[in-house]
């Protein structure tokens, strides 16, 4: 299966027979068989015909709209899975403070453990990295004592700050990155992280809808207007192993360079060619096969996200006893 990214400004996407075709003026930019298509993501001023929208919805293929900087704007989403029971149980858990807190701890625990293992895998030994790992471990221990979501949010913030202190040390060159910042991203590293997290959130959001959850009813991230809180919950354990690892590989292998970015009044953004390279590589990473850490099967990151969403559904309905986050091997 494939994700079709439309990055060419002014391009038009339409259906032709069993193909989805992307054109600009009279030039064909891309063609992909509909049978192979998983999702469409349109950056900036891309167009899609009404007939094609209807056909994609009929085929249960979502279309996401992002700004040219990669900020999520919205999604053309096929109907919810016809399973009201799971949503009723999802809401019931959200109204139960103890169950809600227990699930939230699982999401944060997965994020912190993966952050520690991510740092250990880099094999960079200096005082800053050692201090960051130590801080993350201490936070992980304190996590279990959190008795409300507010204190848990504080622990998550401390752990995230420690991770980015270590992440800075793993960069082979000085990219102007000091810490995680966004809206707007002040440097290329933050711009890449922001775009990667947006794409990851988008994948999680898609599988949440496929399974039948309400994406706006979360457990760690509390509901607020326009925020798909459950997608934010479930992406936490995948941040480092998918996005951060990908960004680090790009910059340390010189596949992306500072010259691939330009400064605008909305912050740093990719040049067109660099954006295409980033997206091609990101999709390749999502399709990369590896041995699942707890299942006796080969899988991909995309498939792993789907498995986690389905695992959460079984926890919510009582089929699985407790939620176990996706953890990269130590």
N, C-alpha and C positions, 0 to 999 in steps of 0.2 A: 504494500500500500504506500501512498505518497501524499505529501503535503505540497500544494501548489502555492508558491509565494509570488505575488505580483508586486514588483518594485518599480517598474518603469512607469513614470508619471504620464498620464494620458492614455495608457493602454486600456484595451477593451477586452473583456472576457465574454465569450459566447459559446453556445453549443453547436457542434457540427457533426451530425450523425452520432456515432458513439464516442466522439472526441470532445474534449474541452479545448478550445483554441484561444490563445491570447494574441491580439493583434495591436499594432499601432500604425495608424494610417493604413497602408496596404501590406505592410510587412508582418509576417507571422513570426512572433517571438517565441512562443511555446505551444506544444501540443501534448496532450496527455489523455490516454484512454480513461473514460469515466469509471470503468470497472476497477481501475487501479487507484482511484482518487479517494483519499481519506478526509481531506479538509482543504479549504482555500483560505489564504491569508492575504489581504490587500493592504499595501502600504500607501498612504497618501492619496493622491488623485488618480486612483485606478477606477475603472468602470465595469459594471456587469449588467447585462441585459435582463429585463424583467422575465423573459422566457427562461433564461438560464437560471435565475434565482429560483423560480418555481420548480424547475427540473431538479436542481440540487437538493432542495427541501424534500422533494418526493423521494430522492435517493438517500435521504438522511445524511447529507453531507453539509456540515456547517460552513459558514463564510464569516470570517472575522475581519474587522476593520481597525487598522492601526494608523497613527499619524506617521509622517515621514521619519520622525525621531523614534518610532516604535512604541508610542504611548497607546494603550488599549482604548478604543473608542466605543466598541460595541460588537454585537454578533448577530448574524442571521442564523437562528437556531431551529432545527427541526423540532417537532413536538416532543414534550416530555415522554419518557417511557410510561406506558399505561399501568403504573403501579402506585396506587394511592397509599397502600399499606406502608411501604417503606418511608414515605414522606410523613405519614402520621407518626410513625415510630421515631423518625428523626426529630420531629418537633417535640415529642414527649421527652426524649433524652435531653434536648436543649433546655427544657423547663426543669430538669432535675439537676440542682447545683452539684451534687456529688458525682454523678455520672459525667456531667459536662466537664468538671475539673479533671477527672480521671483521664478522659480522652485528650484533653488539652495537654496534660503532662506527657502523654505518649508522643504527641506531635513534637513538643519541645525537646523531649529526651532524644528522639531520633535525630533532630537537628544538631544537638550538642555532641552526641556520640559520633555522628558523621563528620562534624567539624574537627574533632580531635583526631580521628583516623585519617582524615584528609591531610592534616598538618603532619602527622607521623609519616605518611607516605612520601612526602616531599624530601625527606632526609636532609633538611636544612637545619643545622644545629647552631644556634646562637642564643644569646640571652633573651632577646625579644620573643623568639619563637617558643623557647622553653617556658618563659613567663606566661605567654598566651595560653599554652597547653595546660599549664598548672591552674590558671584562672578558670578555664573552661571545665576542668575536672572538679574544682571546688564548687562551681556553679551547679554542675550535674548532681553533686551530693546534696546541696541545699534544695535542689528542685523538689525532692520528695517531701520536704517539710512545708511547701507552699500550701496554704489553706484557702486561697481564693485566687481568682483569675488575675487580679491586679498585681499581687506579689509574683505570680508566675510570669507575667509580662515583664516585670523588672528583671527577673533572672534570665529570661530569654534575651533581653537587651544587653545584659552584661556578657553573656556568652557570645552573642553576635559581634560585639565590639572586640572581644578577645580574638575571634576568628579573623576579623579584618586586619587586626594588628599583625597577626601571623602572615596573612595573605600578602601583605605589603612586602614582607621579607622574601617571599618566593619569586617576586618579579625580577627578571634578569637585568632590567634597565629601569631607570627612573622615569616613570610616566606621569609624574605629578600627582600620584595617588597617595593620599594620606589616610583617608577613612571613607566609609560608605556615605555617599551623599547623592541626592537626586532632586528632581524638580527645581531647576534643571541640573543635569549632571555636569560637574565642573571640569572633568578630565576624561580622556578616552576610556580608561579602565571602568569608571563609573558608568559611562555611556554603554559599554558592552555588557556590564552586569545588569543594568536596567533593562536593556533589550532582551537579554537572555531570560531574566525573570519574567518578563511579560510573556514571552513565548511559552515558558514552562507553565505559567499560570493558565494560559490559554489551553494547553493540552489537558491539564487537570480538570479544568472547567468542562471541557468536551466530554471526558469520561464520566464525570459526575452526572451530566445530563443523560448520557447513555444508560447508566445504571438506574437512574430514576430519582436521585436526590434533588432537593432544592439547593442550588449552589449558594444561595444567599443566607442560609441558616447554618452558621458555624458553631464551633465549640470553644476554640481558643480565641480566634478573631471574632469579636462580637458584632452583631448586625449593625450596619449603618447604610444609609441610602446609597445605592449604586455600587456596593462593594460585595463581590462574590466571596463571602467570608469562608465558606467551606473549602473552596479552591485554595485560598490562602493557607488554611490549616494543613491541607494534604500536601502542598508543595514544599513545606518546610524541610522535610527529611531528604528532599531531592536537590536542594539548592547547591550545596557544595559539590556533590558527586556529578551533577550534570552541568550546571552553568559555570561555577567557579573553576572547575577543572578544565572545561573547554576554553575559557578565557585565558587561563594560565598557559595552556598549550599553544594557543594562537600567538601570544606575545613573546613567549620564550623561544619559540621556533621561528620567529620573524615572519610569520604568515600574515600578521597584521602589524602595521608600523604607525608611528605618530602622524606621518604624512597622509594616512588614510582617513583623517578626520578634518573637519572644518568647524570653525566657531561661528555661531549665529547668535541672534538676540535671544534665542531659546536654549542656549547652551551648546555643548559639543554634539556633533552628529557625524555619522559616516558619510564618506563620498559614495556615490552610486555603485561603483565597482567594488568597493570594500564591503558595502552592505550585502551585495550579492554573494561575495565570498564567505562572509560571516554566516549567512543563512544556509548556504549550501553545506558548509561544514557542520553547522548546528544540526541540520536534518540528518546528516550522516552519523553524527554522534547518537542521535535518538534511535537510529536503526542499527547501531553497533550491537553485535551479539556477544553475550557473556554467560557464564554459569550463574544462574540465580542463587543468591546466598542461602536460601532455605528450601528451595524446591529442586527436585532432581530433573532439571530441564534447562536447555539453552533459552535465553530470552533477550529482549531488547529493553532499553529504557522506556520506550513507549508502552510496551506490554507490561513492564513492571508497574508503571503508574496505574494502568487499568486494573491490575491484580490488587493493588493497594486499595483502590476505590471499592472493588468488590469485597475485599476482606472487611473493610469498614461496614459495608452493608450487612455482612453476616454478623458482625459484632452488634450492630444496632438491632437486628432482628433476633439475637440470642443464639444464632447457630455457632458462632465462635465465642469463646469465653472472654477474651480480652484482645485489644488491638495491639499488634506488634509492628512497629515501624520498620520500613525498609532500611537495613543497615549494610553499608559496604563492609567487606571483609577487612579485618585489621591487618 
